[in-house]
Amino acid sequence: MATFNINNIIRPNVKAMKAYSSARDEFQEINDGFVFLDANENPFNNGLNRYPDPLQRNVKSILSKIKDFPANQILLGNGSDEVLDLLIRAFCEPNQDNVIAISPSYGMYSVLANLNAVEYRKSLLNIESFQPNIEDIFSKVDENTKMIFLCSPNNPTGEIIKREAILEIVNRFNGLVIIDEAYIDFATEPSWIEEIKKYPNVIVTQTLSKAVGLAGIRLGILYASQEIVAVLNKIKPPYNINQLTQLKVIEILSDYEKVVAVTNAIIKQKEVLEQALTEVSFVEKIYPSDANFILIKVDNANERYNQLVEKGIVIRNRNNDDLCKNCLRITVGTEDENGKLIEMMKKLEA
Ligand SMILES: *Cc1c(COP(=O)(O)O)cnc(C)c1O
């Protein structure tokens, strides 16, 4: 097993820097009897005149209970995108380090690597199974490889990455393994967050944008060792999660049974949609999905995509992604929306 030590991978300038200390970092107790004249806020109460909690303790406390995971090992971001950006900036030296990601996968990994002048190396998935090619990944690892990005269930393929494959990568690699679990709530396999105490180089990211139905508020979640979270807390913008978001998350997560019920309803609809797609003549392949979308192969993706747009139905054309020639990605909608899609697809057959 390779040895992992966070001190070997943190950027020297990040290690040396001191965090910005906000007014609410220096004095945390929110006590009704106190007079707060420390943050240059407007004193007139409109519900939002005060800065939000920089560590979002109430939000993390609910998440910690739901996920059965220590609150001090959670970091929140303005969407997963901010969390992933913080990771690259904390651990990858511009114009020197590199990261590896599976392909096809989520487009933001390469955007964020490019933005930070970090070399992006992609490793194609296995064409039949959409599972990672482990030997190919390790042929691309060198002493400047800081991270391997795995997305599971993967976007746009929909498949969960097999546990044994992730385990082998985690064991062999002495950098960070980022497992993006944006779609884990739709999957049949458990999350990797419970493995973090055993594997300190594992970082799991999740989001409230998909199963929880809060894409509009932008909340990304990172689960990692206390050491990693401490580094990220040091470099994050002090008030990165606004007060409206924090309040709404607490409200929605307080009724988690409802969130689970909606997730299950979407999974049910996915099964109905998968079945209906088998009856569309130009659909050549329906890939198995552990997410809230279905990847299909059709006779001509560009043409079918345009035809559906003309009928007012917008899906995602993935024709230009690696291994996705003539593939379309369909998000599972309501029963009514899925019904319209199938009806239109059948009309196109004629
Ligand atoms: C949708 C999605 C996200 C979510 O990003 P947010 O910024 O949290 O909305 C993250 N990763 C993948 C793979 C996704 O498909």
The ligand as a Tripos MOL2 file, in Angstrom:
@<TRIPOS>MOLECULE
LIG
   15    15     1     0     0
SMALL
NO_CHARGES

@<TRIPOS>ATOM
      1 C1        -24.6940   17.9890  -11.2370 C.3       1 LIG1
      2 C2        -23.3370   17.5370  -10.8300 C.ar      1 LIG1
      3 C3        -22.6790   18.1490   -9.7700 C.ar      1 LIG1
      4 C4        -23.3480   19.2400   -8.9950 C.3       1 LIG1
      5 O1        -22.7220   20.4080   -9.0270 O.3       1 LIG1
      6 P1        -23.2610   21.5980   -8.1190 P.3       1 LIG1
      7 O2        -22.2450   22.6430   -8.3890 O.co2     1 LIG1
      8 O3        -23.2340   21.1100   -6.6940 O.co2     1 LIG1
      9 O4        -24.6410   21.9130   -8.5600 O.co2     1 LIG1
     10 C5        -21.4520   17.6770   -9.3810 C.ar      1 LIG1
     11 N1        -20.8690   16.6480  -10.0270 N.ar      1 LIG1
     12 C6        -21.4730   16.0340  -11.0410 C.ar      1 LIG1
     13 C7        -20.8480   14.8730  -11.6910 C.3       1 LIG1
     14 C8        -22.7190   16.4690  -11.4830 C.ar      1 LIG1
     15 O5        -23.3070   15.8650  -12.5300 O.3       1 LIG1
@<TRIPOS>BOND
     1     1     2 1
     2     2     3 ar
     3     2    14 ar
     4     3     4 1
     5     3    10 ar
     6     4     5 1
     7     5     6 1
     8     6     7 2
     9     6     8 1
    10     6     9 1
    11    10    11 ar
    12    11    12 ar
    13    12    13 1
    14    12    14 ar
    15    14    15 1
@<TRIPOS>SUBSTRUCTURE
     1 LIG1         1 GROUP 0 **** ****
